[in-house]
């Protein structure tokens, strides 16, 4: 029986990579094989323009669903591989056409093998004529067909397909290095983490815990969020930094309206030092411009002053509704809205400064020995590694 027997993986943005393209493709192939390791009958043919996954009897639906979550994949097509002989192509196209539902159709051929004796338009006409002869009551509709049958003629074989599914896009995980990502447990930071992963950046996460003011439920919430992100990065390191003493010192030595600004400066000092220790060249966060007092341009400028390490804010110009939409797509929204407060929300001042002055902040910070507190916090980090098996490993 003629049926679809391969999945064609299309690269999209990787096609712009020039001399580095081979490295990107190899990284993507490794990520795909790791993601699909439970499907032991699959075979992989990695080429310069596509990756072909042989199904060998495996149900294609769960495989396709998993592939749509892997960054670096532009699109996927369920295809049938056959000989390049035009009579074989015509007959196999007919059998595959009968598997589809619809009465209007269009044939689209791409002839990558320029040595093939027939041009694309000739192949289109020959296949369409064969369909007309063998399937009653069908007609061509080049603008809005119910069935669009694609044919690709390549050096090694012909591929026939009837549908293409959009992939995650972006770059393969790991090709862009690592970031130290600030993870609060709210809606924004997991979405920002997902967007960093999608661009090929591997994340390590940092969280500031303030017991007894914050609950252990916040940590469980973070673990559940990271298990969702494991769909996109199978193994994520979470650094939990004790922040209570630092917060108490801030509130003892600065007016309440400046506390959030100084807290964020301490967080970035800690993140920068840990990032260097963990060989992460950048820091990232879920901050969005103007969303809260610490995210005005003036506040960000004062907060950023503590480090010269680049800080990436993928949500900087995003609308909150768009952020929520992505959080629902990646299934983190319901976890993020659990009513457990982190160290920022539980200490939110009534009237925070939206236009803090750097010279005033520096004066308040001089009143306590924050370097000693930072070193103490860095010496008492709790590390959790959340992997795709759902286990919590040290």
GIJOQUI-V210582 format. One record per pair of residues at least 12 apart in sequence whose ideal C-beta (glycine too) atoms are under 6 Angstrom apart, sorted by the first residue. I is the first residue (numbers start at 0). GAP is how many residues later the second one is. Records with the same first field share a line. If there is no record, write none. Layout:
I->GAP  GAP
This chain:
1->90  93
3->74  76
4->50  75
5->46  48  73  75
6->46  69  71
7->42  44  69  71
8->41  42  64
9->64  65
10->63
11->62
23->148  151
26->145  147  148
27->44  144
28->17  22
30->39  141  142
34->31  35
38->19
40->15  17
41->16
59->18
63->12
67->99
68->162
70->97  99  102  127
71->99  100
72->94  95
73->93
74->89  91  92
75->89  91
76->84  87
78->80  82
79->16  80
80->76  78
81->76
83->74
88->69
89->37  40
92->34  67
93->36  40
95->64
96->34
99->47  62
101->44  45
102->34  35
103->35  37  41  42
104->40  42
105->36  39  42
106->17  20  21  42
107->42
108->14  15  42
109->42
110->42
111->42
112->40  41  42
115->37
148->13
169->28  29
170->28  29
171->28
172->60
173->28
174->25
175->23  24  25
176->104
177->24  102
178->17  22  24  101  103  105
179->24  26  91  94  95  100  103
180->12  22  24  103
181->24  103
182->22  24
183->158
184->33  36  37  157
185->150
186->140  149
187->98  127  135
188->97
189->35  142
190->132  135  136
191->94  122  123
192->36
193->136
194->119
195->88
196->35  36
203->33  74
204->33
205->33  65
206->15  33
207->33  35  59  135
208->31
209->33  34  37  133
212->133
213->129
214->125
216->123
217->122  124
220->117  119
222->163
223->111
224->107  110
225->160
226->159
227->103  104
229->158
233->154
234->152
235->150
236->148
237->146
238->142  144
239->142
240->29  136  140
241->135  138
242->100
244->128
245->20  127
248->119
249->12  13
252->114  115
253->110
255->93
256->92  94  95  96
257->95  106
258->90
259->34  92
260->95  100
263->30  39
264->38  41
267->38  39
268->37  105
269->104
270->12
271->35  37
281->28  30
282->26  28
283->28
284->28
285->29
286->26
287->27  30
288->27
292->59  61
295->58
297->57
298->57
301->54  56  59
